[in-house]
Amino acid sequence: MKKWLFLGLILMISCSHKIPILDKTSMVSLTVSSVSNITFTIKDGNEMIGTLGNSGILNWERKVGTMELSIIVNDEIRELLLIEILPHKSHNIKILDDGHFIERTNFRKLDNNWKIFFKNGLKIMKLYKKQIILSAILFFILLITQKMLNFMLKKRKIDSLLLDAKQERKKKNFSSAITKLECAKNIDSKNVEIWQKLEDVFQESENFEYAIICRKKIEELTKHCKMHKNRLDKVDLNIEQIILRLNNENLKIKNINIIKKMKSGHSGALVFLAEVIMQNENFLHFAVLKIEQNNLKKITNNNLLREINGYKLFRKYWQSEDVVPCKTVLISDINLTKPQMQTSLLFTFFADKKNTKNVCTLQENLEKEYQTGLAVFAELRKMYERKLNTLDCVKFKTTREHFWHILELKIDEIQKFNWQKVGIKKRSRFINIDGKLYPNISFYVQEKKWNNDAFNLHYYPIQGDLNTENIIQLPSKKFVLIDFEKTRETILFYDLTFLISCVMQNFMLAKLSKKNHKSAFKIIPQIVDLVSGLSTKTESTFHLNGFWEIIKETIPQNLSQNSQKGFLLSLCAALLLRSFYELRDYQKKTDAEHLKNGLFLYALSCQLFQHFITPKNVRISESFDFPEIK
C-alpha cells in the first residue's frame, strides 16, 4: 500500500507539466504563421491542430499551462518546443523556411523539464489541496483498516494453532505439537509467546539442543541479550569462539547457552551461568563457567588449578550431602604445566535438569522470594550440625593458633596491608570506639604471643568462601555450592560465620549512616548471646526485615563451650577478612562506600575480639580513636 502511494505521488508530479493550470481566464488564443513553402503539420502534445503550407496561418484556442508544440514534416519531427502559455495574452509563432521556429510572442520557453516538474506540481497541489488532503486521509484510514484486519486474522490463526498445540501436548504427541507451533512461528517469527511454548515442548520432549536455540531467540527478542553482549564487548571476549577453540577430549560440547553473568570474585575472573549439551548425550547440564584471561589481569592458572583441587577435596568429604557439583573440568589453550596461559576456562557442572529457568544465586532469591532463600540458611546449618555429630577428630591449639589457621590464606596480605592509610594504627594495642576500649585486631594479628589458652576444636575440609553469591538455588528448592578456590581444612563452622558476615554486609551496610551506626554496634552482644544460648531475643536494628531471622537460622544450636568459643573466633576472623577486602578495594578505587563498609566491619571484629583479649591497665599511648564513619 505504501509503495502505491509513493508511486502515485511521483506520477502525479511527473505528469503535471501536461496538466493545464486553470484560473478565471483559462482559455487563450494561439496563432501559428508560416513564411515557408513547405507543408507543416502542427501538433499540440498528441492533439493534431492542423496543416500549414504556402505561407498560411493557423489559429486555435487552448487552456493555459504547459504546451509541447511540435512541427512535423513528412512524418518527421522537425522542431519540438516546450513552452508555457500565459493567461491574458495572445500568442503568436512564426515558422521559417526550414521548419524551425523563429519568432515567439508572449511565450515563455522552458528548456528544462525539472522546472516544470516541480513548479507545476506545486501549483497543482495548491490548487487541489483539499482533494489531496482528503485522499491522503482516506488512504491512511484504508491502510490502518487493512493492518488491523491482517493483525486480527493473523492472531486468530495463531491462537488456533496454539490451542491445537496445547491439546497435542496433553496427548504427549510432541511432534505434532512442534509442527503446529512451527506453523505459528512462520506466521509471526517475533512472537515471544510462540518461542516460549516451543521451548517448553522441546524441554518436555527432552530435545534440549533445540530448547537452547529457542532460549537464545527469546533472549534476543526480549533484549535481555543486549546487556550480555555489551558486557562481553567490554572485555573483548567471545565466549563461543573460545569454547570451540579450546574444546578438547575433556570437554566435548555440542551446544552452549550463556544465560547471565554472575558477580565476579576478588580474583577478577569472569563468571557466567550456562546451559550445556554434551556430545553423545541427550540431556541438559547446568554449569558455572569461569574464564580467566591474562590480558585482563595478571592471573595465572594457579587459581583454577587450586579450585580443581579444592573441588576434589570438598567432594571427597561432603559427597553424602546433595550440595556438591557433579563434575569440574578445566581446559586451556596452553599446557597447564606452564606458569601462565593466554586463556583458561573452568566448567563446574552441578545439575542435570529439564527446566532451568528459575536457577539463580541465593542473593537473587533473597531479593525475590525471601522465604525460599531463608530455608537455605536453615538447611546449611543442619548440614554442618550433622557433620559435627559425626566427627571424632579434634585439634588442640591455642586461641592464636586457631585464629591464624583460619586466616592462613590471607594472613601475609593482612599483615602487610597499609592500615595507617585508612586511619587505623596497627602498632597500637587498643582502639577507642565510642568511648569504649577494644583490642586492636590488626595489632594482634602481627603478635606471636597474645593468648596461650588452648582448647579443642573440630577441623574439617570446608568450602572456604561461603557467601550468598556462591550458593546456587535450583527450581526444586535444593541448592548447590560453587567456587572451591579457598577450600581447605580448618574450623568446621568457619563457613557459617563467613556467611553471617556476608549477610551483615548485604543487609546492614546499605542502611548504615553517621546517625545510626552507634546503635548497630549492639548487634555483636546479641549475636554472642544467641551463640551462647543465653538469649533468643534480638532488637530490630535499622528495622531490617528478615535480618535477625537469617542470623537465627544460621547459628547452630546447643554447641559445647569450646564450639561456642570457636564459632565466635571464626566470626571474628570472617569480619576481619571482609573488612580487609573492603578497605583494600577502597585503596584501589577510592570509593567512599568501601571505606565506610570496611571501617564498620573492622569495628565489629574488634568488638567481638574482646572476648579473647581483655584490656587491662591500658596506657593512653597504647590506644587511638577509631576513625569517624561518615
DRENVEX-866495 format. One record per residue (C-alpha): x, y, z; residue number from 1; residue in one letter. Coordinates in nm, 3 decimals. Layout:
# residues N
      px      py      pz   k r
       X       Y       Z NUM A
...
This chain:
# residues 630
      px      py      pz   k r
   0.000   0.000   0.000   1 M
   0.281   0.242   0.088   2 K
   0.466   0.181  -0.237   3 K
   0.150   0.251  -0.438   4 W
   0.104   0.583  -0.257   5 L
   0.464   0.679  -0.325   6 F
   0.434   0.579  -0.691   7 L
   0.112   0.777  -0.731   8 G
   0.270   1.096  -0.598   9 L
   0.563   1.061  -0.838  10 I
   0.332   1.002  -1.137  11 L
   0.114   1.297  -1.040  12 M
   0.406   1.537  -1.024  13 I
   0.583   1.397  -1.329  14 S
   0.271   1.439  -1.542  15 C
   0.189   1.779  -1.404  16 S
   0.359   1.971  -1.688  17 H
   0.091   1.836  -1.922  18 K
  -0.193   1.943  -1.699  19 I
  -0.322   2.296  -1.752  20 P
  -0.315   2.544  -1.468  21 I
  -0.666   2.682  -1.455  22 L
  -0.775   3.023  -1.342  23 D
  -1.064   3.265  -1.421  24 K
  -0.935   3.327  -1.775  25 T
  -0.836   2.974  -1.861  26 S
  -0.867   2.988  -2.246  27 M
  -0.624   3.174  -2.472  28 V
  -0.585   3.218  -2.848  29 S
  -0.279   3.084  -3.032  30 L
  -0.163   3.177  -3.385  31 T
   0.100   2.996  -3.590  32 V
   0.208   3.156  -3.918  33 S
   0.450   3.032  -4.183  34 S
   0.686   3.209  -4.423  35 V
   0.782   2.879  -4.587  36 S
   0.651   2.698  -4.895  37 N
   0.689   2.364  -4.720  38 I
   0.379   2.192  -4.577  39 T
   0.392   2.150  -4.200  40 F
   0.177   1.954  -3.960  41 T
   0.123   2.121  -3.620  42 I
   0.065   1.919  -3.304  43 K
  -0.015   2.037  -2.951  44 D
   0.114   1.744  -2.748  45 G
  -0.065   1.445  -2.902  46 N
  -0.351   1.653  -3.044  47 E
  -0.344   1.735  -3.416  48 M
  -0.407   2.111  -3.469  49 I
  -0.382   2.139  -3.844  50 G
  -0.163   2.174  -4.153  51 T
   0.026   2.482  -4.275  52 L
   0.161   2.539  -4.619  53 G
   0.230   2.811  -4.873  54 N
   0.275   3.080  -4.607  55 S
  -0.056   3.008  -4.430  56 G
  -0.190   3.095  -4.082  57 I
  -0.336   2.855  -3.824  58 L
  -0.549   2.972  -3.527  59 N
  -0.688   2.770  -3.232  60 W
  -0.778   2.808  -2.865  61 E
  -0.645   2.609  -2.571  62 R
  -0.616   2.626  -2.195  63 K
  -0.325   2.791  -2.026  64 V
  -0.044   2.574  -1.900  65 G
   0.246   2.392  -2.045  66 T
   0.242   2.311  -2.414  67 M
   0.458   2.075  -2.613  68 E
   0.439   2.218  -2.969  69 L
   0.584   2.005  -3.249  70 S
   0.636   2.077  -3.622  71 I
   0.621   1.762  -3.838  72 I
   0.741   1.736  -4.198  73 V
   0.691   1.406  -4.382  74 N
   0.621   1.222  -4.052  75 D
   0.947   1.353  -3.911  76 E
   0.956   1.593  -3.619  77 I
   1.140   1.898  -3.749  78 R
   1.107   2.111  -3.434  79 E
   0.991   2.045  -3.076  80 L
   0.926   2.339  -2.848  81 L
   0.836   2.316  -2.480  82 L
   0.671   2.642  -2.375  83 I
   0.446   2.781  -2.105  84 E
   0.128   2.954  -2.216  85 I
   0.049   3.256  -2.001  86 L
  -0.305   3.380  -1.932  87 P
  -0.449   3.715  -2.056  88 H
  -0.216   3.710  -2.360  89 K
  -0.234   3.644  -2.732  90 S
   0.032   3.404  -2.855  91 H
   0.199   3.413  -3.196  92 N
   0.463   3.191  -3.356  93 I
   0.633   3.228  -3.697  94 K
   0.797   2.941  -3.881  95 I
   1.096   2.976  -4.114  96 L
   1.157   2.808  -4.449  97 D
   1.341   2.514  -4.293  98 D
   1.062   2.449  -4.045  99 G
   1.225   2.599  -3.736 100 H
   1.061   2.850  -3.504 101 F
   1.192   3.199  -3.534 102 I
   0.958   3.435  -3.352 103 E
   0.756   3.382  -3.035 104 R
   0.526   3.640  -2.877 105 T
   0.403   3.605  -2.512 106 N
   0.551   3.253  -2.484 107 F
   0.796   3.154  -2.210 108 R
   1.032   2.883  -2.323 109 K
   1.103   2.604  -2.071 110 L
   1.422   2.431  -2.171 111 D
   1.450   2.222  -1.850 112 N
   1.185   1.961  -1.769 113 N
   1.273   1.977  -1.396 114 W
   1.145   2.333  -1.371 115 K
   0.810   2.222  -1.499 116 I
   0.821   1.910  -1.286 117 F
   0.845   2.095  -0.956 118 F
   0.673   2.423  -1.034 119 K
   0.359   2.285  -1.190 120 N
   0.350   2.005  -0.937 121 G
   0.335   2.259  -0.654 122 L
   0.072   2.462  -0.839 123 K
  -0.145   2.154  -0.879 124 I
  -0.101   2.060  -0.513 125 M
  -0.206   2.410  -0.403 126 K
  -0.498   2.415  -0.642 127 L
  -0.628   2.071  -0.540 128 Y
  -0.520   2.097  -0.177 129 K
  -0.850   1.983  -0.026 130 K
  -0.883   1.691  -0.260 131 Q
  -0.525   1.578  -0.190 132 I
  -0.572   1.602   0.190 133 I
  -0.897   1.406   0.175 134 L
  -0.732   1.145  -0.046 135 S
  -0.440   1.111   0.197 136 A
  -0.676   1.075   0.496 137 I
  -0.877   0.813   0.312 138 L
  -0.558   0.631   0.217 139 F
  -0.434   0.615   0.577 140 F
  -0.776   0.502   0.701 141 I
  -0.768   0.221   0.447 142 L
  -0.408   0.140   0.541 143 L
  -0.489   0.120   0.916 144 I
  -0.801  -0.084   0.846 145 T
  -0.601  -0.327   0.636 146 Q
  -0.336  -0.357   0.908 147 K
  -0.598  -0.423   1.175 148 M
  -0.771  -0.684   0.963 149 L
  -0.440  -0.856   0.889 150 N
  -0.349  -0.848   1.258 151 F
  -0.684  -0.992   1.364 152 M
  -0.669  -1.267   1.103 153 L
  -0.308  -1.349   1.196 154 K
  -0.390  -1.354   1.569 155 K
  -0.693  -1.573   1.511 156 R
  -0.485  -1.820   1.313 157 K
  -0.202  -1.819   1.570 158 I
  -0.446  -1.869   1.861 159 D
  -0.599  -2.164   1.678 160 S
  -0.257  -2.320   1.620 161 L
  -0.153  -2.262   1.984 162 L
  -0.472  -2.423   2.106 163 L
  -0.417  -2.725   1.880 164 D
  -0.055  -2.749   2.002 165 A
  -0.172  -2.740   2.363 166 K
  -0.411  -3.027   2.303 167 Q
  -0.138  -3.227   2.131 168 E
   0.094  -3.168   2.431 169 R
  -0.169  -3.307   2.665 170 K
  -0.180  -3.621   2.449 171 K
   0.205  -3.637   2.465 172 K
   0.208  -3.605   2.086 173 N
   0.510  -3.374   2.086 174 F
   0.599  -3.398   1.716 175 S
   0.253  -3.279   1.615 176 S
   0.264  -3.001   1.877 177 A
   0.601  -2.886   1.742 178 I
   0.462  -2.884   1.388 179 T
   0.170  -2.663   1.495 180 K
   0.400  -2.425   1.679 181 L
   0.639  -2.410   1.384 182 E
   0.346  -2.303   1.164 183 C
   0.257  -2.034   1.417 184 A
   0.621  -1.923   1.426 185 K
   0.627  -1.890   1.046 186 N
   0.326  -1.658   1.067 187 I
   0.486  -1.437   1.336 188 D
   0.854  -1.509   1.398 189 S
   0.884  -1.227   1.654 190 K
   0.614  -1.355   1.890 191 N
   0.785  -1.435   2.221 192 V
   0.493  -1.646   2.343 193 E
   0.533  -1.887   2.050 194 I
   0.907  -1.926   2.115 195 W
   0.840  -1.987   2.484 196 Q
   0.588  -2.259   2.408 197 K
   0.830  -2.412   2.159 198 L
   1.100  -2.415   2.426 199 E
   0.863  -2.580   2.675 200 D
   0.771  -2.854   2.425 201 V
   1.138  -2.917   2.341 202 F
   1.220  -2.933   2.714 203 Q
   0.932  -3.170   2.779 204 E
   1.030  -3.392   2.486 205 S
   1.395  -3.377   2.609 206 E
   1.512  -3.218   2.286 207 N
   1.742  -2.985   2.476 208 F
   1.952  -2.869   2.183 209 E
   1.654  -2.701   2.018 210 Y
   1.535  -2.578   2.358 211 A
   1.861  -2.384   2.393 212 I
   1.812  -2.235   2.045 213 I
   1.464  -2.120   2.148 214 C
   1.602  -1.974   2.472 215 R
   1.859  -1.771   2.278 216 K
   1.589  -1.641   2.045 217 K
   1.370  -1.541   2.341 218 I
   1.662  -1.353   2.496 219 E
   1.723  -1.178   2.165 220 E
   1.358  -1.077   2.125 221 L
   1.320  -0.956   2.483 222 T
   1.652  -0.770   2.453 223 K
   1.798  -0.947   2.756 224 H
   2.099  -1.043   2.550 225 C
   2.180  -0.676   2.479 226 K
   2.337  -0.633   2.823 227 M
   2.505  -0.968   2.784 228 H
   2.657  -0.859   2.452 229 K
   2.773  -0.526   2.595 230 N
   2.947  -0.687   2.889 231 R
   3.130  -0.924   2.655 232 L
   3.236  -0.633   2.435 233 D
   3.393  -0.458   2.735 234 K
   3.648  -0.733   2.776 235 V
   3.675  -0.809   2.403 236 D
   3.576  -1.168   2.468 237 L
   3.376  -1.405   2.250 238 N
   3.282  -1.699   2.470 239 I
   3.152  -1.926   2.196 240 E
   3.468  -1.888   1.985 241 Q
   3.690  -1.956   2.285 242 I
   3.493  -2.268   2.379 243 I
   3.503  -2.400   2.023 244 L
   3.877  -2.329   2.002 245 R
   3.954  -2.495   2.335 246 L
   3.706  -2.782   2.305 247 N
   3.907  -3.097   2.355 248 N
   3.873  -3.455   2.474 249 E
   3.795  -3.344   2.829 250 N
   3.506  -3.119   2.725 251 L
   3.302  -3.219   2.420 252 K
   3.033  -2.955   2.395 253 I
   2.756  -2.980   2.139 254 K
   2.578  -2.657   2.228 255 N
   2.602  -2.391   2.497 256 I
   2.380  -2.105   2.605 257 N
   2.524  -1.833   2.831 258 I
   2.228  -1.730   3.047 259 I
   2.373  -1.445   3.252 260 K
   2.684  -1.303   3.405 261 K
   2.738  -1.363   3.775 262 M
   2.919  -1.139   4.020 263 K
   3.296  -1.171   3.985 264 S
   3.503  -1.260   4.289 265 G
   3.819  -1.096   4.421 266 H
   4.031  -1.280   4.164 267 S
   3.869  -1.080   3.883 268 G
   3.772  -1.386   3.679 269 A
   3.458  -1.365   3.464 270 L
   3.182  -1.596   3.588 271 V
   2.878  -1.697   3.381 272 F
   2.577  -1.921   3.432 273 L
   2.533  -2.153   3.132 274 A
   2.325  -2.435   2.989 275 E
   2.532  -2.702   2.815 276 V
   2.460  -3.006   2.598 277 I
   2.747  -3.250   2.564 278 M
   2.821  -3.460   2.259 279 Q
   2.661  -3.808   2.253 280 N
   2.422  -3.701   2.531 281 E
   2.056  -3.610   2.522 282 N
   2.015  -3.418   2.845 283 F
   2.085  -3.067   2.965 284 L
   2.367  -2.978   3.205 285 H
   2.367  -2.666   3.413 286 F
   2.711  -2.523   3.472 287 A
   2.910  -2.230   3.603 288 V
   3.171  -2.113   3.354 289 L
   3.474  -1.930   3.492 290 K
   3.707  -1.756   3.248 291 I
   4.043  -1.601   3.328 292 E
   4.247  -1.401   3.078 293 Q
   4.595  -1.272   3.134 294 N
   4.533  -0.974   2.910 295 N
   4.272  -0.852   3.159 296 L
   4.471  -0.905   3.477 297 K
   4.786  -1.089   3.564 298 K
   4.607  -1.409   3.654 299 I
   4.787  -1.741   3.639 300 T
   4.634  -2.083   3.605 301 N
   4.719  -2.148   3.972 302 N
   4.377  -2.008   4.072 303 N
   4.187  -2.254   3.855 304 L
   4.414  -2.544   3.945 305 L
   4.361  -2.460   4.312 306 R
   3.986  -2.464   4.253 307 E
   4.007  -2.806   4.085 308 I
   4.197  -2.945   4.385 309 N
   3.957  -2.775   4.625 310 G
   3.660  -2.928   4.446 311 Y
   3.812  -3.277   4.471 312 K
   3.881  -3.228   4.842 313 L
   3.530  -3.096   4.916 314 F
   3.361  -3.369   4.710 315 R
   3.560  -3.639   4.889 316 K
   3.442  -3.534   5.236 317 Y
   3.094  -3.397   5.157 318 W
   2.968  -3.642   4.892 319 Q
   2.697  -3.764   5.129 320 S
   2.535  -3.419   5.108 321 E
   2.347  -3.326   4.793 322 D
   2.520  -2.989   4.755 323 V
   2.833  -3.084   4.563 324 V
   2.865  -3.026   4.184 325 P
   2.875  -3.347   3.981 326 C
   3.196  -3.263   3.795 327 K
   3.452  -2.990   3.723 328 T
   3.656  -2.964   3.402 329 V
   3.947  -2.730   3.330 330 L
   4.061  -2.666   2.973 331 I
   4.328  -2.437   2.833 332 S
   4.494  -2.345   2.506 333 D
   4.844  -2.385   2.653 334 I
   4.995  -2.669   2.853 335 N
   4.884  -2.645   3.218 336 L
   5.240  -2.707   3.337 337 T
   5.338  -2.361   3.217 338 K
   5.311  -2.083   3.473 339 P
   5.081  -1.864   3.262 340 Q
   4.815  -1.913   2.997 341 M
   4.653  -1.690   2.740 342 Q
   4.305  -1.826   2.809 343 T
   4.166  -2.080   3.051 344 S
   3.813  -2.199   3.126 345 L
   3.668  -2.389   3.417 346 L
   3.333  -2.566   3.384 347 F
   3.158  -2.664   3.707 348 T
   2.862  -2.888   3.621 349 F
   2.614  -2.903   3.905 350 F
   2.274  -3.012   3.774 351 A
   2.104  -3.220   3.508 352 D
   1.763  -3.057   3.486 353 K
   1.484  -3.045   3.232 354 K
   1.379  -2.700   3.344 355 N
   1.643  -2.449   3.444 356 T
   1.453  -2.123   3.409 357 K
   1.445  -2.039   3.780 358 N
   1.806  -2.111   3.867 359 V
   1.965  -1.816   4.049 360 C
   2.206  -1.729   4.327 361 T
   2.090  -1.718   4.688 362 L
   2.138  -1.340   4.689 363 Q
   1.900  -1.301   4.393 364 E
   1.646  -1.533   4.555 365 N
   1.650  -1.338   4.882 366 L
   1.552  -1.029   4.685 367 E
   1.270  -1.211   4.501 368 K
   1.143  -1.489   4.731 369 E
   1.269  -1.425   5.083 370 Y
   1.111  -1.730   5.248 371 Q
   1.259  -1.971   4.992 372 T
   1.601  -1.815   5.046 373 G
   1.562  -1.827   5.425 374 L
   1.511  -2.204   5.409 375 A
   1.857  -2.242   5.255 376 V
   2.024  -2.093   5.566 377 F
   1.841  -2.342   5.786 378 A
   1.942  -2.633   5.559 379 E
   2.306  -2.522   5.563 380 L
   2.308  -2.503   5.943 381 R
   2.158  -2.852   5.969 382 K
   2.413  -2.984   5.722 383 M
   2.705  -2.859   5.933 384 Y
   2.539  -2.977   6.254 385 E
   2.505  -3.328   6.105 386 R
   2.870  -3.325   6.013 387 K
   2.968  -3.208   6.363 388 L
   2.785  -3.504   6.519 389 N
   2.985  -3.750   6.309 390 T
   3.331  -3.603   6.384 391 L
   3.558  -3.751   6.647 392 D
   3.887  -3.590   6.546 393 C
   3.969  -3.258   6.716 394 V
   4.277  -3.035   6.723 395 K
   4.415  -2.893   7.045 396 F
   4.559  -2.545   6.978 397 K
   4.589  -2.204   7.141 398 T
   4.341  -1.931   7.056 399 T
   4.602  -1.753   6.847 400 R
   4.689  -2.073   6.656 401 E
   4.321  -2.139   6.579 402 H
   4.281  -1.777   6.465 403 F
   4.588  -1.788   6.242 404 W
   4.479  -2.119   6.091 405 H
   4.151  -1.962   5.975 406 I
   4.332  -1.670   5.808 407 L
   4.627  -1.868   5.671 408 E
   4.546  -1.787   5.305 409 L
   4.542  -1.411   5.364 410 K
   4.750  -1.363   5.680 411 I
   5.053  -1.227   5.490 412 D
   4.843  -0.975   5.296 413 E
   4.666  -0.860   5.614 414 I
   4.998  -0.808   5.793 415 Q
   5.148  -0.612   5.502 416 K
   4.836  -0.403   5.441 417 F
   4.871  -0.026   5.492 418 N
   4.618   0.016   5.775 419 W
   4.755   0.363   5.852 420 Q
   4.620   0.488   5.519 421 K
   4.261   0.427   5.635 422 V
   4.316   0.575   5.982 423 G
   4.395   0.256   6.175 424 I
   4.718   0.248   6.377 425 K
   4.825  -0.115   6.373 426 K
   5.103  -0.052   6.627 427 R
   4.852   0.049   6.894 428 S
   4.724  -0.234   7.112 429 R
   4.378  -0.089   7.175 430 F
   4.121   0.119   6.997 431 I
   3.865   0.366   7.134 432 N
   3.522   0.315   6.976 433 I
   3.251   0.547   7.106 434 D
   3.424   0.589   7.442 435 G
   3.498   0.218   7.499 436 K
   3.831   0.042   7.462 437 L
   3.858  -0.268   7.248 438 Y
   4.162  -0.471   7.141 439 P
   4.301  -0.351   6.806 440 N
   4.279  -0.669   6.599 441 I
   4.534  -0.556   6.335 442 S
   4.794  -0.526   6.615 443 F
   4.731  -0.877   6.749 444 Y
   4.740  -1.034   6.402 445 V
   5.112  -0.948   6.399 446 Q
   5.178  -1.054   6.758 447 E
   5.310  -1.405   6.818 448 K
   5.200  -1.425   7.181 449 K
   4.869  -1.284   7.294 450 W
   4.658  -1.572   7.420 451 N
   4.800  -1.904   7.536 452 N
   4.465  -2.054   7.630 453 D
   4.435  -2.381   7.439 454 A
   4.118  -2.577   7.363 455 F
   3.987  -2.846   7.129 456 N
   3.805  -2.762   6.806 457 L
   3.673  -2.976   6.522 458 H
   3.864  -2.927   6.195 459 Y
   3.726  -3.042   5.862 460 Y
   3.751  -2.955   5.488 461 P
   3.510  -2.667   5.417 462 I
   3.411  -2.461   5.114 463 Q
   3.613  -2.162   5.246 464 G
   3.429  -1.876   5.070 465 D
   3.065  -1.939   5.150 466 L
   2.862  -1.632   5.059 467 N
   2.524  -1.568   4.901 468 T
   2.679  -1.544   4.552 469 E
   2.840  -1.890   4.580 470 N
   2.517  -2.072   4.661 471 I
   2.301  -2.162   4.359 472 I
   1.933  -2.236   4.413 473 Q
   1.758  -2.480   4.180 474 L
   1.388  -2.494   4.083 475 P
   1.347  -2.798   4.308 476 S
   1.429  -2.567   4.606 477 K
   1.756  -2.753   4.654 478 K
   2.086  -2.572   4.636 479 F
   2.444  -2.638   4.535 480 V
   2.776  -2.479   4.632 481 L
   3.027  -2.345   4.380 482 I
   3.374  -2.181   4.384 483 D
   3.618  -2.407   4.569 484 F
   3.931  -2.198   4.522 485 E
   3.966  -2.144   4.900 486 K
   3.858  -2.492   5.009 487 T
   4.083  -2.621   5.286 488 R
   4.078  -2.793   5.623 489 E
   4.005  -2.553   5.906 490 T
   3.749  -2.490   6.183 491 I
   3.424  -2.656   6.073 492 L
   3.194  -2.361   6.142 493 F
   3.401  -2.101   5.957 494 Y
   3.175  -2.140   5.651 495 D
   2.869  -2.041   5.854 496 L
   3.044  -1.745   6.018 497 T
   3.170  -1.618   5.682 498 F
   2.812  -1.644   5.553 499 L
   2.688  -1.442   5.854 500 I
   2.946  -1.171   5.781 501 S
   2.817  -1.164   5.422 502 C
   2.459  -1.120   5.547 503 V
   2.575  -0.837   5.776 504 M
   2.735  -0.661   5.483 505 Q
   2.446  -0.708   5.241 506 N
   2.165  -0.628   5.487 507 F
   2.314  -0.367   5.717 508 M
   2.575  -0.157   5.544 509 L
   2.336  -0.016   5.284 510 A
   2.137   0.148   5.567 511 K
   2.435   0.244   5.781 512 L
   2.477   0.616   5.839 513 S
   2.654   0.851   6.075 514 K
   2.339   0.880   6.287 515 K
   2.261   0.513   6.340 516 N
   2.598   0.335   6.328 517 H
   2.633   0.352   6.709 518 K
   2.314   0.154   6.759 519 S
   2.442  -0.101   6.507 520 A
   2.722  -0.199   6.749 521 F
   2.451  -0.367   6.961 522 K
   2.449  -0.646   6.705 523 I
   2.763  -0.816   6.839 524 I
   2.640  -0.862   7.201 525 P
   2.315  -1.004   7.066 526 Q
   2.498  -1.248   6.839 527 I
   2.717  -1.356   7.133 528 V
   2.403  -1.422   7.337 529 D
   2.250  -1.622   7.051 530 L
   2.563  -1.837   7.013 531 V
   2.596  -1.898   7.386 532 S
   2.223  -1.970   7.420 533 G
   2.179  -1.704   7.688 534 L
   1.905  -1.524   7.497 535 S
   1.699  -1.558   7.183 536 T
   1.562  -1.203   7.193 537 K
   1.700  -0.952   6.944 538 T
   1.641  -0.589   6.867 539 E
   1.526  -0.485   6.521 540 S
   1.833  -0.289   6.421 541 T
   1.751  -0.037   6.146 542 F
   1.416  -0.216   6.112 543 H
   1.582  -0.463   5.877 544 L
   1.318  -0.709   5.765 545 N
   1.449  -1.062   5.784 546 G
   1.800  -0.983   5.911 547 F
   1.766  -1.150   6.251 548 W
   1.564  -1.436   6.105 549 E
   1.861  -1.524   5.883 550 I
   2.108  -1.491   6.172 551 I
   1.898  -1.716   6.395 552 K
   1.860  -1.977   6.121 553 E
   2.237  -1.980   6.057 554 T
   2.372  -2.003   6.412 555 I
   2.399  -2.369   6.530 556 P
   2.209  -2.473   6.840 557 Q
   2.330  -2.650   7.159 558 N
   2.702  -2.603   7.094 559 L
   2.957  -2.709   7.354 560 S
   3.155  -2.438   7.531 561 Q
   3.460  -2.494   7.309 562 N
   3.246  -2.495   6.995 563 S
   3.083  -2.168   7.103 564 Q
   3.426  -2.016   7.152 565 K
   3.542  -2.149   6.815 566 G
   3.230  -2.014   6.643 567 F
   3.287  -1.662   6.781 568 L
   3.657  -1.678   6.691 569 L
   3.564  -1.780   6.336 570 S
   3.314  -1.494   6.312 571 L
   3.579  -1.251   6.433 572 C
   3.818  -1.374   6.162 573 A
   3.544  -1.356   5.896 574 A
   3.460  -0.995   5.987 575 L
   3.829  -0.901   5.976 576 L
   3.871  -1.066   5.637 577 L
   3.567  -0.889   5.491 578 R
   3.692  -0.561   5.636 579 S
   4.029  -0.620   5.471 580 F
   3.863  -0.686   5.133 581 Y
   3.658  -0.364   5.155 582 E
   3.947  -0.142   5.267 583 L
   4.175  -0.292   5.002 584 R
   3.914  -0.212   4.736 585 D
   3.892   0.141   4.874 586 Y
   4.266   0.192   4.827 587 Q
   4.236   0.066   4.469 588 K
   3.918   0.250   4.367 589 K
   3.896   0.533   4.628 590 T
   3.524   0.466   4.669 591 D
   3.392   0.612   4.995 592 A
   3.136   0.330   5.021 593 E
   3.415   0.073   5.052 594 H
   3.579   0.282   5.325 595 L
   3.256   0.306   5.526 596 K
   3.187  -0.067   5.495 597 N
   3.544  -0.164   5.580 598 G
   3.565   0.054   5.891 599 L
   3.231  -0.067   6.024 600 F
   3.323  -0.434   5.977 601 L
   3.660  -0.368   6.139 602 Y
   3.489  -0.209   6.439 603 A
   3.261  -0.515   6.474 604 L
   3.559  -0.753   6.459 605 S
   3.740  -0.555   6.732 606 C
   3.424  -0.552   6.942 607 Q
   3.396  -0.931   6.913 608 L
   3.771  -0.978   6.969 609 F
   3.737  -0.851   7.328 610 Q
   3.608  -1.197   7.422 611 H
   3.963  -1.322   7.366 612 F
   4.170  -1.017   7.468 613 I
   4.059  -0.805   7.763 614 T
   4.206  -0.454   7.803 615 P
   4.386  -0.418   8.138 616 K
   4.597  -0.128   8.263 617 N
   4.592   0.036   7.922 618 V
   4.811   0.342   7.872 619 R
   4.690   0.635   7.668 620 I
   4.983   0.590   7.428 621 S
   4.868   0.230   7.361 622 E
   4.527   0.332   7.221 623 S
   4.389   0.555   6.947 624 F
   4.049   0.690   6.849 625 D
   3.864   0.496   6.584 626 F
   3.822   0.690   6.253 627 P
   3.485   0.857   6.212 628 E
   3.241   0.665   5.992 629 I
   3.090   0.915   5.750 630 K
